[in-house]
Amino acid sequence: MFLSTLSNTKSDVIDQCLKKYEYKYIWKFPGFPSKNEDSLNFGSYIHKIFEEGYKDNDIKTLEKLAEDLKKSYKVPYQFRDKTQECLDNFLKFNSKLGETLATEYEFKIELVEGITYTGFIDRIVAGKEGGILIIDYKTSKSEKNRVQLFNDNQLKGYAFAVGQIFKKDLKDIYCGHYYPLTGNFVDIQYPQSSINKWKKEAVDRAWKIRKKKADEFHPSKNTFCEYCEYQQMCPAFCAAHDVAVRIEEQKVLKKKLDEETKKQ
């Protein structure tokens, strides 16, 4: 099965479940609402506020931006207090940063011939003495420490991309998770050996998919199943008849959404 482009999300799905990969990236099914949809919407909302409001230096301006953007996101009422906490913490964090080089920075770089890696970086900031700081906003309740960040494939991919695009050595690149709900910022630097290992594993994932036949994308039961948007049509959880019915429903829905997209 041909695959030429990887992203962190796609790589995670390959590791989690090949059936999910088939539904999401081969058939491109929309899927069903997941159990953490409210949290995902809240995360997207906060990301957008920070993307557009990083130049704001007072809370009133940031609050007005948040209120204006709320119309475009389905943010439940119970997240109201969390939004205010995020704004207050972000304003303090933001005041300590240097020049912002880019927000929501889209990149596409070559891993090896025929395989590229793509992604979006929340924010890139100019550091001291020519260095660069990569910031990834995280609105989840669980926070990673530096040991966990050392194994974070997403940040490794960002470090590799920024190094290639901005012509920087890894010693000049810092990566970090910023948690607006607590105001905590955890940063890390990666040695070349860690990036080399990440790159090899990424290429191996691409070849794992390339070597698969159409009937070899089997489901894997694991901790990610609970929040999977395809569980309602997964052979590991549903009878064959139900799977077949929901696949047809997804085909119809996909066609409808594709047609609506063409009209826009």
C-alpha positions as CSV (number, residue, x, y, z in Angstrom):
1,M,0.0,0.0,0.0
2,F,1.7,3.2,-1.2
3,L,2.6,5.9,1.4
4,S,4.8,8.9,0.6
5,T,3.9,11.4,3.3
6,L,4.1,11.0,7.1
7,S,3.0,13.2,10.0
8,N,3.1,12.7,13.7
9,T,-0.6,11.9,13.8
10,K,-0.3,9.4,11.0
11,S,2.7,7.8,12.7
12,D,0.8,7.5,16.0
13,V,-2.1,5.8,14.2
14,I,0.3,3.3,12.5
15,D,1.6,2.4,16.0
16,Q,-1.8,2.2,17.5
17,C,-4.0,0.3,15.1
18,L,-3.7,-0.6,11.4
19,K,-7.5,-0.8,11.0
20,K,-7.8,2.8,12.2
21,Y,-5.1,3.7,9.7
22,E,-7.1,2.0,6.9
23,Y,-10.3,3.8,7.8
24,K,-8.7,7.2,8.4
25,Y,-6.0,7.5,5.7
26,I,-6.9,5.0,2.9
27,W,-10.6,5.1,2.8
28,K,-10.7,8.6,4.5
29,F,-13.9,8.0,6.4
30,P,-15.1,10.8,8.6
31,G,-15.7,8.6,11.6
32,F,-18.0,9.0,14.5
33,P,-17.8,11.6,17.4
34,S,-15.3,10.5,20.0
35,K,-15.8,10.5,23.8
36,N,-13.3,13.3,24.1
37,E,-14.8,15.6,21.5
38,D,-15.4,18.4,24.0
39,S,-11.8,18.4,25.1
40,L,-10.6,18.4,21.5
41,N,-12.8,21.3,20.6
42,F,-11.6,23.2,23.7
43,G,-8.0,22.5,22.7
44,S,-8.5,23.8,19.2
45,Y,-10.2,26.9,20.6
46,I,-7.3,27.7,22.9
47,H,-4.8,27.1,20.2
48,K,-6.6,29.6,17.9
49,I,-6.6,32.2,20.7
50,F,-2.9,31.9,21.2
51,E,-2.2,31.8,17.4
52,E,-4.0,35.1,16.9
53,G,-3.4,36.8,20.3
54,Y,0.3,36.3,20.9
55,K,0.9,40.0,20.2
56,D,-1.8,41.1,22.8
57,N,-0.3,42.4,26.1
58,D,-3.4,43.0,28.2
59,I,-6.1,40.6,29.5
60,K,-9.0,42.6,28.2
61,T,-7.9,42.4,24.6
62,L,-7.2,38.7,24.9
63,E,-10.6,38.1,26.5
64,K,-12.4,40.0,23.7
65,L,-10.5,37.8,21.1
66,A,-11.5,34.7,23.0
67,E,-15.2,35.8,23.1
68,D,-15.1,36.5,19.3
69,L,-13.5,33.2,18.5
70,K,-15.9,31.2,20.7
71,K,-18.6,31.5,18.0
72,S,-16.6,29.3,15.7
73,Y,-16.0,26.5,18.2
74,K,-18.3,24.2,20.2
75,V,-16.9,25.0,23.6
76,P,-19.1,23.6,26.4
77,Y,-20.2,25.9,29.3
78,Q,-18.1,23.9,31.8
79,F,-14.9,25.0,30.1
80,R,-15.6,28.7,30.8
81,D,-13.4,28.9,33.9
82,K,-10.7,26.9,32.3
83,T,-10.6,29.4,29.4
84,Q,-10.0,32.3,31.8
85,E,-7.2,30.3,33.6
86,C,-5.5,29.7,30.2
87,L,-5.7,33.4,29.2
88,D,-4.3,34.6,32.5
89,N,-1.4,32.1,32.5
90,F,-0.7,32.7,28.8
91,L,-0.3,36.4,29.3
92,K,2.4,35.9,31.9
93,F,4.2,33.2,29.9
94,N,4.0,35.3,26.7
95,S,5.6,38.4,28.3
96,K,8.8,36.4,28.8
97,L,9.3,35.3,25.2
98,G,11.4,36.8,22.5
99,E,10.5,37.6,18.9
100,T,7.9,35.2,17.4
101,L,9.2,33.9,14.1
102,A,6.0,32.0,13.1
103,T,2.7,30.7,14.5
104,E,0.9,27.6,13.2
105,Y,4.0,27.0,11.0
106,E,3.3,24.4,8.2
107,F,6.3,22.4,7.1
108,K,7.1,19.6,4.6
109,I,10.6,18.1,4.6
110,E,12.2,15.0,3.0
111,L,13.2,12.1,5.3
112,V,14.6,10.0,2.5
113,E,13.9,10.0,-1.2
114,G,10.2,9.4,-1.8
115,I,9.1,9.9,1.8
116,T,8.3,13.3,3.3
117,Y,7.3,14.4,6.8
118,T,4.7,17.1,7.3
119,G,3.3,19.0,10.3
120,F,2.2,22.2,11.9
121,I,4.3,23.9,14.7
122,D,2.2,26.0,17.1
123,R,4.9,28.6,17.6
124,I,8.6,29.3,16.8
125,V,10.4,31.9,18.8
126,A,13.8,33.5,18.4
127,G,16.0,32.6,21.4
128,K,19.1,34.1,22.9
129,E,22.3,34.2,20.8
130,G,20.7,33.0,17.6
131,G,18.9,29.9,19.1
132,I,15.3,28.9,18.4
133,L,12.5,27.8,20.8
134,I,9.7,25.5,19.5
135,I,6.5,25.7,21.6
136,D,3.8,23.1,21.4
137,Y,0.6,24.1,23.3
138,K,-1.0,21.3,25.3
139,T,-4.5,21.7,27.0
140,S,-4.6,18.1,28.4
141,K,-4.7,17.5,32.1
142,S,-1.7,15.2,32.1
143,E,1.7,16.9,31.8
144,K,5.0,15.3,30.6
145,N,8.3,15.7,32.4
146,R,11.6,16.1,30.7
147,V,12.3,12.4,30.7
148,Q,9.0,11.8,28.9
149,L,9.7,14.6,26.5
150,F,13.0,13.0,25.6
151,N,10.9,10.2,24.0
152,D,8.3,12.5,22.4
153,N,8.3,11.8,18.7
154,Q,6.3,14.9,17.8
155,L,8.9,17.3,19.3
156,K,11.7,15.3,17.7
157,G,10.1,15.7,14.3
158,Y,9.7,19.5,15.0
159,A,13.4,19.8,16.0
160,F,14.4,17.9,12.8
161,A,12.2,20.1,10.6
162,V,13.3,23.4,12.2
163,G,17.0,22.4,12.0
164,Q,16.6,21.6,8.3
165,I,14.5,24.7,7.3
166,F,16.2,27.3,9.5
167,K,19.7,25.8,9.0
168,K,20.3,25.4,12.8
169,D,22.3,22.9,14.7
170,L,20.4,20.9,17.3
171,K,22.4,22.5,20.1
172,D,20.7,25.8,19.2
173,I,17.2,24.3,19.2
174,Y,15.0,24.0,22.3
175,C,11.6,22.3,22.3
176,G,8.9,22.5,24.9
177,H,5.3,21.8,25.9
178,Y,3.4,24.8,27.3
179,Y,0.4,23.9,29.6
180,P,-1.9,26.9,29.8
181,L,-4.2,25.3,32.4
182,T,-1.3,25.3,34.9
183,G,1.1,27.8,33.3
184,N,3.9,25.2,33.3
185,F,6.5,25.0,30.6
186,V,8.7,21.9,30.1
187,D,11.5,22.1,27.6
188,I,14.1,19.7,26.2
189,Q,17.0,19.6,23.8
190,Y,17.7,16.5,21.6
191,P,21.1,15.0,20.7
192,Q,21.8,14.0,17.2
193,S,21.6,10.4,18.0
194,S,18.0,10.8,19.3
195,I,17.0,12.5,16.0
196,N,18.7,9.9,13.9
197,K,16.8,7.2,15.7
198,W,13.5,9.1,15.3
199,K,14.2,9.5,11.6
200,K,14.9,5.8,11.0
201,E,11.8,4.7,12.9
202,A,9.7,7.2,10.9
203,V,11.0,5.7,7.6
204,D,10.4,2.2,8.9
205,R,6.8,3.1,9.6
206,A,6.3,4.3,6.1
207,W,7.7,1.0,4.7
208,K,5.6,-1.0,7.1
209,I,2.5,0.5,5.4
210,R,4.0,0.1,1.9
211,K,4.6,-3.6,2.4
212,K,1.0,-4.2,3.6
213,K,-1.6,-5.8,1.3
214,A,-5.2,-4.5,1.2
215,D,-6.4,-7.3,3.5
216,E,-3.6,-7.0,6.1
217,F,-4.9,-4.0,8.0
218,H,-6.1,-5.7,11.2
219,P,-7.5,-4.1,14.3
220,S,-5.5,-4.0,17.6
221,K,-7.2,-3.7,20.9
222,N,-5.4,-1.3,23.3
223,T,-5.9,1.7,25.5
224,F,-6.6,4.0,22.5
225,C,-9.7,2.1,21.6
226,E,-11.9,4.0,24.1
227,Y,-11.5,7.3,22.3
228,C,-11.2,6.0,18.7
229,E,-13.6,7.6,16.3
230,Y,-13.9,4.3,14.4
231,Q,-14.8,2.0,17.3
232,Q,-18.4,1.8,16.1
233,M,-17.3,0.1,12.9
234,C,-14.3,-1.9,14.2
235,P,-14.3,-5.7,13.6
236,A,-12.8,-6.1,17.1
237,F,-15.9,-4.6,18.7
238,C,-18.7,-5.2,16.2
239,A,-20.3,-8.0,14.3
240,A,-19.4,-8.4,10.6
241,H,-22.9,-7.3,9.5
242,D,-22.8,-4.1,11.6
243,V,-19.3,-3.3,10.3
244,A,-20.5,-3.7,6.7
245,V,-23.6,-1.4,7.3
246,R,-21.5,1.3,9.0
247,I,-18.9,1.2,6.2
248,E,-21.6,1.9,3.7
249,E,-22.9,4.7,5.9
250,Q,-19.5,6.2,6.1
251,K,-19.1,6.0,2.3
252,V,-22.3,8.0,1.8
253,L,-21.3,10.6,4.4
254,K,-17.8,10.9,2.9
255,K,-19.3,11.5,-0.5
256,K,-21.7,14.2,0.9
257,L,-18.9,16.0,2.7
258,D,-16.6,15.8,-0.4
259,E,-19.4,17.4,-2.5
260,E,-19.9,20.2,0.1
261,T,-16.2,20.9,0.2
262,K,-16.1,21.3,-3.6
263,K,-18.9,23.9,-3.4
264,Q,-17.0,26.0,-1.0
